[in-house]
Amino acid sequence: MNDIVIRLDLFMVGCFVLFALGLSIFKVWTKAEIHLDQLVNRSLAASAIPSGIAMIACALDPPLAQRITGVNLSFAVAGVSLLWVAGKGALAKL
């Protein structure tokens, strides 16, 4: 099992496509108005779900991180998010 490489990028793309298709079908079914920017933003948000799960799993089992490929962007987003939250907290009015 240790020789299995996990392609996180494929899971992320899969979530993006499935969510975009699902949202498009929902739009047609309910006759709701969803603009392209909303569709893309929501689908991108959904594509981050596998990254979040993978990062939590890596925190619990650090050697797992060596078997996951396609995480560069996910780590960058997590780092920027952490800096943003820390900065807001540190610079907030008392």
C-alpha positions as CSV (number, residue, x, y, z in Angstrom):
1,M,0.0,0.0,0.0
2,N,3.0,2.4,0.6
3,D,3.9,2.4,-3.1
4,I,0.5,3.9,-4.2
5,V,0.8,7.4,-5.4
6,I,-2.3,9.6,-4.8
7,R,-3.0,12.0,-7.7
8,L,-4.7,14.8,-5.7
9,D,-4.9,17.0,-8.8
10,L,-7.1,14.4,-10.6
11,F,-9.5,14.4,-7.6
12,M,-9.6,18.2,-7.6
13,V,-10.4,18.3,-11.4
14,G,-13.0,15.6,-10.9
15,C,-14.7,17.6,-8.1
16,F,-14.6,20.8,-10.2
17,V,-16.2,19.1,-13.3
18,L,-18.8,17.1,-11.3
19,F,-19.8,20.2,-9.3
20,A,-20.0,22.3,-12.4
21,L,-22.2,19.7,-14.2
22,G,-24.4,19.3,-11.1
23,L,-24.9,23.0,-10.7
24,S,-25.6,23.3,-14.4
25,I,-28.2,20.6,-14.2
26,F,-29.7,22.2,-11.1
27,K,-29.9,25.5,-13.0
28,V,-31.8,23.9,-15.9
29,W,-34.0,21.8,-13.6
30,T,-35.1,24.7,-11.3
31,K,-34.8,27.5,-14.0
32,A,-32.6,29.4,-11.5
33,E,-30.3,32.0,-12.9
34,I,-26.6,31.2,-12.4
35,H,-24.0,33.2,-14.1
36,L,-20.7,31.8,-15.4
37,D,-18.6,33.5,-12.7
38,Q,-20.8,32.0,-10.0
39,L,-20.6,28.6,-11.6
40,V,-16.8,28.8,-11.8
41,N,-16.3,30.2,-8.3
42,R,-18.5,27.6,-6.7
43,S,-16.9,24.8,-8.6
44,L,-13.4,26.0,-7.7
45,A,-14.5,26.1,-4.0
46,A,-15.8,22.5,-4.4
47,S,-12.5,21.4,-6.0
48,A,-10.7,22.4,-2.8
49,I,-12.5,19.7,-0.7
50,P,-10.1,16.9,-1.7
51,S,-7.1,19.2,-0.8
52,G,-8.6,19.9,2.7
53,I,-9.2,16.2,3.3
54,A,-5.7,15.4,2.1
55,M,-4.0,18.0,4.3
56,I,-5.9,16.8,7.4
57,A,-4.9,13.2,6.5
58,C,-1.3,14.3,6.1
59,A,-1.4,16.0,9.5
60,L,-2.5,12.7,11.1
61,D,-0.1,10.6,9.0
62,P,2.9,12.7,7.8
63,P,4.5,10.0,5.6
64,L,1.3,10.1,3.5
65,A,2.4,13.5,2.2
66,Q,5.3,11.9,0.2
67,R,2.7,9.8,-1.7
68,I,0.5,12.6,-2.8
69,T,1.2,14.5,-6.0
70,G,-0.3,17.7,-7.3
71,V,-0.4,19.5,-3.9
72,N,1.7,22.5,-4.7
73,L,-1.2,24.9,-5.3
74,S,-3.1,23.5,-2.3
75,F,-0.1,24.2,0.0
76,A,0.2,27.7,-1.4
77,V,-3.5,28.4,-0.9
78,A,-3.3,27.0,2.6
79,G,-0.3,29.1,3.4
80,V,-1.9,32.3,2.1
81,S,-5.1,31.6,4.0
82,L,-3.1,31.0,7.2
83,L,-1.2,34.2,6.8
84,W,-4.5,36.1,6.1
85,V,-6.1,34.8,9.3
86,A,-3.0,35.3,11.4
87,G,-2.6,38.9,10.0
88,K,-6.3,39.8,10.6
89,G,-6.1,38.4,14.2
90,A,-2.8,40.1,15.0
91,L,-3.8,43.5,13.6
92,A,-7.4,43.6,14.8
93,K,-8.4,46.4,17.0
94,L,-8.4,45.6,20.7
